[in-house]
Protein backbone atom coordinates (compact mmCIF):
# COMPACT_ATOMS: atom_id res chain seq x y z
CA UNK A 1 0.00 0.00 0.00
CA UNK A 2 2.78 2.40 0.98
CA UNK A 3 4.52 1.79 -2.35
CA UNK A 4 1.31 2.48 -4.25
CA UNK A 5 0.84 5.73 -2.34
CA UNK A 6 4.40 6.77 -3.10
CA UNK A 7 3.93 5.92 -6.79
CA UNK A 8 0.65 7.85 -6.90
CA UNK A 9 2.26 10.85 -5.25
CA UNK A 10 5.13 10.71 -7.73
CA UNK A 11 2.73 10.56 -10.67
CA UNK A 12 0.76 13.52 -9.31
CA UNK A 13 4.02 15.40 -8.92
CA UNK A 14 4.94 14.72 -12.54
CA UNK A 15 1.50 15.85 -13.69
CA UNK A 16 1.78 19.03 -11.65
CA UNK A 17 5.25 19.66 -13.06
CA UNK A 18 4.00 19.11 -16.61
CA UNK A 19 1.09 21.47 -16.06
CA UNK A 20 3.37 24.05 -14.52
CA UNK A 21 5.82 23.85 -17.40
CA UNK A 22 2.96 24.11 -19.85
CA UNK A 23 1.65 27.20 -18.11
CA UNK A 24 5.12 28.72 -18.17
CA UNK A 25 5.45 27.86 -21.85
CA UNK A 26 2.10 29.49 -22.59
CA UNK A 27 3.03 32.58 -20.60
CA UNK A 28 6.30 32.87 -22.53
CA UNK A 29 4.37 32.67 -25.79
CA UNK A 30 6.33 29.68 -27.08
CA UNK A 31 4.54 27.07 -29.17
CA UNK A 32 5.94 24.66 -31.75
CA UNK A 33 4.80 25.16 -35.35
CA UNK A 34 2.85 21.92 -35.70
CA UNK A 35 0.36 22.41 -38.54
CA UNK A 36 0.20 24.01 -41.94
CA UNK A 37 -2.85 26.20 -42.59
CA UNK A 38 -4.25 23.43 -44.81
CA UNK A 39 -3.88 20.88 -42.02
CA UNK A 40 -5.55 23.21 -39.52
CA UNK A 41 -8.43 23.80 -41.96
CA UNK A 42 -8.90 20.05 -42.39
CA UNK A 43 -9.06 19.70 -38.61
CA UNK A 44 -11.53 22.54 -38.04
CA UNK A 45 -13.88 22.48 -41.02
CA UNK A 46 -15.82 19.28 -40.13
CA UNK A 47 -16.79 20.81 -36.80
CA UNK A 48 -17.87 24.34 -37.62
CA UNK A 49 -21.45 25.33 -38.42
CA UNK A 50 -22.68 28.09 -40.70
CA UNK A 51 -26.07 29.76 -40.47
CA UNK A 52 -27.07 31.77 -43.54
CA UNK A 53 -29.68 34.44 -44.30
CA UNK A 54 -32.28 33.73 -46.92
CA UNK A 55 -31.26 34.32 -50.53
CA UNK A 56 -28.20 33.44 -52.57
CA UNK A 57 -25.97 36.25 -51.31
CA UNK A 58 -23.17 36.96 -51.29
CA UNK A 59 -23.75 37.80 -47.64
CA UNK A 60 -21.29 39.52 -45.31
CA UNK A 61 -20.19 37.18 -42.57
CA UNK A 62 -19.49 36.83 -38.87
CA UNK A 63 -17.25 34.41 -36.97
CA UNK A 64 -18.25 33.45 -33.44
CA UNK A 65 -15.87 32.07 -30.81
CA UNK A 66 -17.11 30.47 -27.61
CA UNK A 67 -15.75 30.62 -24.10
CA UNK A 68 -13.34 28.07 -22.66
CA UNK A 69 -16.13 25.59 -21.85
CA UNK A 70 -16.95 25.12 -25.52
CA UNK A 71 -19.82 25.86 -27.87
CA UNK A 72 -23.14 26.29 -26.07
CA UNK A 73 -26.51 27.92 -26.56
CA UNK A 74 -25.18 31.48 -26.46
CA UNK A 75 -23.25 30.89 -29.69
CA UNK A 76 -26.46 29.78 -31.42
CA UNK A 77 -28.26 32.80 -30.01
CA UNK A 78 -25.68 35.28 -31.27
CA UNK A 79 -25.45 33.48 -34.61
CA UNK A 80 -29.18 34.00 -35.08
CA UNK A 81 -28.78 37.68 -34.27
CA UNK A 82 -26.15 38.08 -36.98
CA UNK A 83 -28.29 36.18 -39.48
CA UNK A 84 -31.18 38.55 -38.66
CA UNK A 85 -28.79 41.41 -39.47
CA UNK A 86 -28.07 39.89 -42.88
CA UNK A 87 -24.79 38.13 -42.10
CA UNK A 88 -23.84 34.49 -42.51
CA UNK A 89 -22.62 33.28 -39.11
CA UNK A 90 -19.83 30.72 -38.74
CA UNK A 91 -19.66 29.16 -35.26
CA UNK A 92 -16.00 28.24 -34.93
CA UNK A 93 -15.58 25.22 -32.65
CA UNK A 94 -12.00 24.94 -31.37
CA UNK A 95 -12.90 22.25 -28.82
CA UNK A 96 -14.37 19.28 -30.70
CA UNK A 97 -11.48 19.06 -33.22
CA UNK A 98 -9.11 18.61 -30.24
CA UNK A 99 -11.46 16.37 -28.21
CA UNK A 100 -11.74 19.12 -25.61
CA UNK A 101 -15.49 18.56 -25.54
CA UNK A 102 -15.03 15.10 -23.99
CA UNK A 103 -15.13 14.23 -20.28
CA UNK A 104 -14.93 17.90 -19.31
CA UNK A 105 -11.50 18.15 -20.93
CA UNK A 106 -12.38 21.81 -21.57
CA UNK A 107 -11.40 22.49 -17.95
CA UNK A 108 -7.74 22.20 -19.00
CA UNK A 109 -8.35 24.96 -21.52
CA UNK A 110 -10.02 27.15 -18.89
CA UNK A 111 -7.01 26.59 -16.63
CA UNK A 112 -4.63 27.72 -19.37
CA UNK A 113 -3.00 24.32 -19.77
CA UNK A 114 -3.95 23.73 -23.41
CA UNK A 115 -4.78 25.89 -26.41
CA UNK A 116 -3.78 29.33 -25.13
CA UNK A 117 -5.51 32.21 -26.85
CA UNK A 118 -2.53 33.19 -29.00
CA UNK A 119 -2.58 29.65 -30.42
CA UNK A 120 -6.35 29.63 -30.84
CA UNK A 121 -5.97 32.83 -32.88
CA UNK A 122 -4.64 30.53 -35.61
CA UNK A 123 -8.07 28.89 -35.82
CA UNK A 124 -9.61 32.30 -36.39
CA UNK A 125 -7.07 33.22 -39.07
CA UNK A 126 -7.76 29.97 -40.92
CA UNK A 127 -11.53 30.55 -40.73
CA UNK A 128 -11.13 34.06 -42.14
CA UNK A 129 -9.15 32.74 -45.10
CA UNK A 130 -11.72 29.96 -45.68
CA UNK A 131 -14.61 32.43 -45.79
CA UNK A 132 -13.04 34.07 -48.84
CA UNK A 133 -13.54 30.84 -50.79
CA UNK A 134 -17.09 30.01 -49.70
CA UNK A 135 -19.89 30.48 -52.26
CA UNK A 136 -22.61 32.89 -51.24
CA UNK A 137 -20.42 34.64 -48.67
CA UNK A 138 -18.69 38.00 -48.95
CA UNK A 139 -15.43 37.17 -47.21
CA UNK A 140 -14.26 40.76 -47.50
CA UNK A 141 -16.66 41.87 -44.74
CA UNK A 142 -16.42 39.72 -41.61
CA UNK A 143 -17.55 40.66 -38.12
CA UNK A 144 -16.18 38.88 -35.05
CA UNK A 145 -17.87 38.00 -31.78
CA UNK A 146 -15.90 36.32 -29.03
CA UNK A 147 -17.14 35.42 -25.56
CA UNK A 148 -14.68 35.14 -22.66
CA UNK A 149 -11.82 32.94 -23.97
CA UNK A 150 -13.13 33.60 -27.48
CA UNK A 151 -13.01 37.37 -26.93
CA UNK A 152 -9.43 37.11 -25.73
CA UNK A 153 -8.66 35.01 -28.82
CA UNK A 154 -10.06 37.70 -31.12
CA UNK A 155 -7.94 40.32 -29.33
CA UNK A 156 -4.82 38.18 -29.77
CA UNK A 157 -5.47 37.88 -33.51
CA UNK A 158 -5.84 41.65 -33.83
CA UNK A 159 -2.40 42.04 -32.27
CA UNK A 160 -0.85 39.16 -34.23
CA UNK A 161 -1.88 40.71 -37.55
CA UNK A 162 0.68 43.44 -36.85
CA UNK A 163 3.63 41.05 -36.76
CA UNK A 164 5.30 38.78 -39.30
CA UNK A 165 5.14 35.53 -37.34
CA UNK A 166 1.91 33.56 -37.60
CA UNK A 167 0.00 32.55 -34.47
CA UNK A 168 1.77 29.81 -32.50
CA UNK A 169 0.95 26.36 -33.82
CA UNK A 170 0.77 27.43 -37.49
CA UNK A 171 3.68 27.12 -39.87
CA UNK A 172 2.51 30.16 -41.85
CA UNK A 173 -0.32 32.63 -42.18
CA UNK A 174 -3.18 31.11 -44.24
CA UNK A 175 -3.29 34.29 -46.35
CA UNK A 176 -1.27 37.52 -46.40
CA UNK A 177 -1.70 39.43 -43.13
CA UNK A 178 -2.91 42.51 -44.96
CA UNK A 179 -5.61 40.49 -46.69
CA UNK A 180 -6.82 38.97 -43.43
CA UNK A 181 -6.81 42.34 -41.69
CA UNK A 182 -8.76 43.94 -44.54
CA UNK A 183 -11.48 41.29 -44.16
CA UNK A 184 -12.25 42.37 -40.61
CA UNK A 185 -15.25 44.51 -39.88
CA UNK A 186 -16.76 45.21 -36.45
CA UNK A 187 -15.52 43.22 -33.45
CA UNK A 188 -17.65 42.40 -30.38
CA UNK A 189 -15.86 41.25 -27.22
CA UNK A 190 -18.00 39.79 -24.44
CA UNK A 191 -16.34 39.77 -20.99
CA UNK A 192 -12.84 38.76 -22.21
CA UNK A 193 -9.86 38.12 -19.95
CA UNK A 194 -7.57 41.17 -19.97
CA UNK A 195 -5.00 40.26 -17.33
CA UNK A 196 -1.25 39.75 -17.49
CA UNK A 197 -1.37 36.85 -19.97
CA UNK A 198 -3.37 38.84 -22.54
CA UNK A 199 -0.80 40.13 -24.99
CA UNK A 200 -3.17 42.02 -27.26
CA UNK A 201 -2.06 45.43 -26.01
CA UNK A 202 1.56 44.77 -27.02
CA UNK A 203 1.03 45.79 -30.62
CA UNK A 204 -1.26 47.98 -32.71
CA UNK A 205 -4.62 46.68 -33.92
CA UNK A 206 -5.60 47.15 -37.59
CA UNK A 207 -6.48 50.83 -37.80
CA UNK A 208 -9.89 50.40 -39.45
CA UNK A 209 -11.27 47.90 -36.92
CA UNK A 210 -14.11 49.14 -34.71
CA UNK A 211 -14.60 47.29 -31.44
CA UNK A 212 -17.25 47.00 -28.74
CA UNK A 213 -16.34 45.42 -25.39
CA UNK A 214 -19.17 44.51 -23.01
CA UNK A 215 -18.14 43.77 -19.42
CA UNK A 216 -19.89 42.52 -16.29
CA UNK A 217 -19.28 44.67 -13.22
CA UNK A 218 -19.64 41.74 -10.80
CA UNK A 219 -17.58 39.35 -12.92
CA UNK A 220 -16.35 36.48 -10.74
CA UNK A 221 -14.18 34.90 -13.46
CA UNK A 222 -12.19 37.78 -14.92
CA UNK A 223 -11.29 41.20 -13.54
CA UNK A 224 -13.38 43.76 -15.40
CA UNK A 225 -11.12 46.52 -14.08
CA UNK A 226 -8.27 44.96 -16.08
CA UNK A 227 -10.37 45.20 -19.24
CA UNK A 228 -11.34 48.79 -18.51
CA UNK A 229 -7.65 49.64 -18.08
CA UNK A 230 -6.58 47.70 -21.16
CA UNK A 231 -9.37 49.30 -23.18
CA UNK A 232 -8.13 52.75 -22.20
CA UNK A 233 -4.56 51.78 -23.14
CA UNK A 234 -5.68 50.43 -26.52
CA UNK A 235 -7.63 53.61 -27.27
CA UNK A 236 -4.57 55.64 -26.33
CA UNK A 237 -2.61 53.57 -28.88
CA UNK A 238 -5.15 54.41 -31.59
CA UNK A 239 -7.62 51.52 -31.37
CA UNK A 240 -11.27 52.30 -32.03
CA UNK A 241 -12.86 50.60 -29.05
CA UNK A 242 -15.90 51.34 -26.91
CA UNK A 243 -16.02 49.71 -23.48
CA UNK A 244 -19.33 49.33 -21.65
CA UNK A 245 -19.74 47.80 -18.20
CA UNK A 246 -23.09 46.41 -17.08
CA UNK A 247 -23.70 47.02 -13.35
CA UNK A 248 -24.60 44.14 -11.07
CA UNK A 249 -23.97 41.49 -13.75
CA UNK A 250 -21.74 38.39 -13.62
CA UNK A 251 -19.66 36.57 -16.23
CA UNK A 252 -21.41 34.53 -18.92
CA UNK A 253 -24.76 36.26 -18.50
CA UNK A 254 -25.84 35.28 -22.04
CA UNK A 255 -25.38 31.51 -21.62
CA UNK A 256 -28.00 29.08 -20.28
CA UNK A 257 -26.11 25.80 -20.69
CA UNK A 258 -23.25 25.25 -18.25
CA UNK A 259 -21.70 22.77 -15.87
CA UNK A 260 -23.90 21.76 -12.93
CA UNK A 261 -21.17 23.02 -10.59
CA UNK A 262 -20.92 26.44 -12.22
CA UNK A 263 -21.77 29.41 -9.98
CA UNK A 264 -22.74 31.48 -13.02
CA UNK A 265 -26.34 32.14 -14.05
CA UNK A 266 -28.14 33.17 -17.19
CA UNK A 267 -29.50 36.73 -17.05
CA UNK A 268 -32.23 37.34 -19.63
CA UNK A 269 -32.37 41.07 -18.98
CA UNK A 270 -28.61 41.50 -19.40
CA UNK A 271 -28.64 39.44 -22.61
CA UNK A 272 -31.48 41.57 -23.95
CA UNK A 273 -29.50 44.73 -23.18
CA UNK A 274 -26.40 43.28 -24.85
CA UNK A 275 -28.51 42.40 -27.88
CA UNK A 276 -29.73 45.99 -28.17
CA UNK A 277 -26.21 47.37 -27.73
CA UNK A 278 -24.71 45.02 -30.28
CA UNK A 279 -27.43 45.67 -32.85
CA UNK A 280 -27.00 49.44 -32.38
CA UNK A 281 -23.23 49.03 -32.78
CA UNK A 282 -23.66 46.91 -35.92
CA UNK A 283 -26.05 49.34 -37.61
CA UNK A 284 -23.15 51.41 -38.83
CA UNK A 285 -21.68 48.48 -40.76
CA UNK A 286 -24.56 47.06 -42.78
CA UNK A 287 -27.80 47.95 -44.50
CA UNK A 288 -30.88 47.78 -42.29
CA UNK A 289 -32.04 44.20 -41.72
CA UNK A 290 -35.50 42.88 -40.93
CA UNK A 291 -36.49 42.73 -37.28
CA UNK A 292 -36.02 39.66 -35.17
Long-range contacts (C-beta under 8 A, 24 or more apart in sequence): 19-111, 19-113, 22-113, 22-114, 23-112, 23-113, 26-112, 26-113, 26-116, 26-197, 27-197, 29-118, 29-168, 29-199, 30-168, 31-116, 31-118, 31-119, 31-168, 31-169, 32-168, 32-169, 33-166, 33-168, 33-169, 33-170, 33-171, 34-169, 34-171, 35-122, 35-169, 35-170, 35-171, 36-170, 36-171, 36-172, 37-125, 37-126, 37-129, 37-170, 37-171, 37-172, 37-173, 37-174, 40-122, 40-123, 40-126, 40-169, 40-170, 40-174, 41-126, 41-129, 41-130, 41-174, 43-97, 44-92, 44-93, 44-94, 44-97, 44-123, 44-126, 44-127, 45-130, 46-97, 47-93, 47-96, 47-97, 48-90, 48-91, 48-92, 48-93, 48-127, 49-79, 49-90, 49-91, 49-93, 50-88, 50-89, 50-90, 50-91, 50-134, 51-79, 51-80, 51-82, 51-83, 51-88, 51-89, 51-91, 52-83, 52-88, 52-89, 52-136, 52-137, 53-83, 53-86, 53-87, 53-88, 56-136, 57-88, 57-135, 57-136, 57-137, 57-138, 58-136, 58-137, 58-138, 59-86, 59-87, 59-88, 59-136, 59-137, 59-138, 60-86, 60-87, 60-88, 60-137, 60-138, 60-141, 60-142, 60-143, 60-185, 60-286, 61-87, 61-88, 61-89, 61-90, 61-131, 61-137, 61-138, 61-139, 61-141, 61-142, 61-143, 62-87, 62-88, 62-89, 62-90, 62-142, 62-143, 62-144, 62-145, 63-89, 63-90, 63-92, 63-124, 63-127, 63-128, 63-131, 63-142, 63-143, 63-144, 63-145, 64-89, 64-90, 64-91, 64-92, 64-144, 64-145, 64-146, 64-150, 65-92, 65-94, 65-120, 65-124, 65-144, 65-145, 65-146, 65-147, 65-149, 65-150, 65-151, 65-153, 65-154, 66-91, 66-93, 66-94, 66-95, 66-147, 66-148, 66-149, 66-150, 67-147, 67-148, 67-149, 67-150, 67-252, 67-255, 68-106, 68-109, 68-110, 68-148, 68-149, 69-106, 69-110, 69-258, 69-259, 70-95, 70-96, 70-100, 70-101, 70-106, 71-95, 71-96, 71-101, 72-255, 72-256, 72-257, 72-258, 73-255, 73-256, 73-257, 74-147, 74-252, 74-254, 74-255, 74-256, 75-147, 77-254, 77-271, 78-145, 78-147, 78-254, 80-292, 81-275, 81-278, 81-279, 81-292, 82-143, 82-145, 84-289, 84-290, 84-291, 84-292, 85-279, 85-282, 85-286, 85-289, 86-286, 86-287, 86-289, 87-143, 87-286, 88-136, 88-137, 90-127, 90-131, 92-123, 92-124, 92-127, 94-120, 94-123, 94-153, 104-259, 109-149, 110-149, 112-197, 116-168, 116-197, 117-149, 117-152, 117-153, 117-155, 117-156, 117-193, 117-197, 117-198, 118-156, 118-160, 118-167, 118-168, 118-199, 119-167, 119-168, 119-169, 120-149, 120-153, 120-156, 120-167, 121-153, 121-154, 121-156, 121-157, 121-160, 121-167, 122-166, 122-167, 122-168, 122-169, 122-170, 123-153, 124-153, 124-154, 124-157, 125-157, 125-160, 125-166, 125-167, 125-170, 125-173, 125-174, 125-175, 125-180, 126-170, 126-174, 128-174, 128-175, 128-180, 128-183, 128-184, 129-174, 129-175, 129-180, 130-174, 131-183, 132-175, 132-179, 132-183, 139-183, 140-182, 140-183, 141-183, 141-185, 141-285, 142-183, 142-184, 142-185, 143-185, 143-186, 143-187, 143-188, 143-282, 143-285, 144-184, 144-186, 144-187, 144-188, 145-187, 145-188, 145-190, 145-278, 146-187, 146-188, 146-189, 146-190, 146-192, 147-190, 147-191, 147-252, 147-254, 147-255, 148-190, 148-191, 148-192, 148-193, 148-221, 148-222, 148-251, 148-252, 149-192, 149-193, 150-190, 150-192, 151-189, 151-190, 151-191, 151-192, 151-193, 151-213, 152-192, 152-193, 152-194, 152-198, 152-200, 154-187, 154-189, 154-192, 155-189, 155-192, 155-198, 155-200, 156-198, 156-199, 156-200, 158-184, 158-187, 158-200, 158-205, 158-206, 158-209, 159-199, 159-200, 159-201, 159-202, 159-203, 159-204, 159-205, 160-203, 161-205, 161-206, 162-203, 162-204, 162-205, 162-206, 163-203, 181-206, 181-209, 182-208, 184-208, 184-209, 185-209, 185-210, 185-285, 186-210, 186-211, 186-212, 186-281, 186-282, 186-284, 186-285, 187-211, 187-212, 188-212, 188-214, 188-278, 188-281, 189-213, 189-214, 190-214, 190-254, 190-274, 191-215, 191-216, 191-219, 191-221, 191-222, 191-224, 191-227, 191-251, 191-252, 191-253, 192-222, 192-227, 193-222, 193-226, 194-222, 194-223, 194-226, 194-227, 194-229, 194-230, 194-231, 195-222, 195-223, 195-226, 198-226, 198-230, 200-230, 200-234, 201-230, 201-233, 201-234, 201-237, 204-237, 204-238, 204-239, 205-234, 205-237, 205-238, 205-239, 207-238, 209-239, 209-240, 210-240, 210-241, 210-281, 210-284, 210-285, 211-239, 211-240, 211-241, 211-242, 212-241, 212-242, 212-244, 212-277, 212-278, 212-281, 213-241, 213-242, 213-243, 213-244, 214-244, 214-245, 214-246, 214-274, 214-277, 214-278, 215-243, 215-244, 215-245, 215-246, 216-245, 216-246, 216-249, 216-250, 216-251, 216-253, 216-270, 217-245, 217-246, 217-247, 217-248, 217-249, 218-248, 218-249, 218-250, 219-249, 219-250, 219-251, 220-250, 220-251, 220-263, 220-264, 221-251, 221-252, 221-264, 222-251, 242-281, 244-277, 246-270, 246-273, 246-274
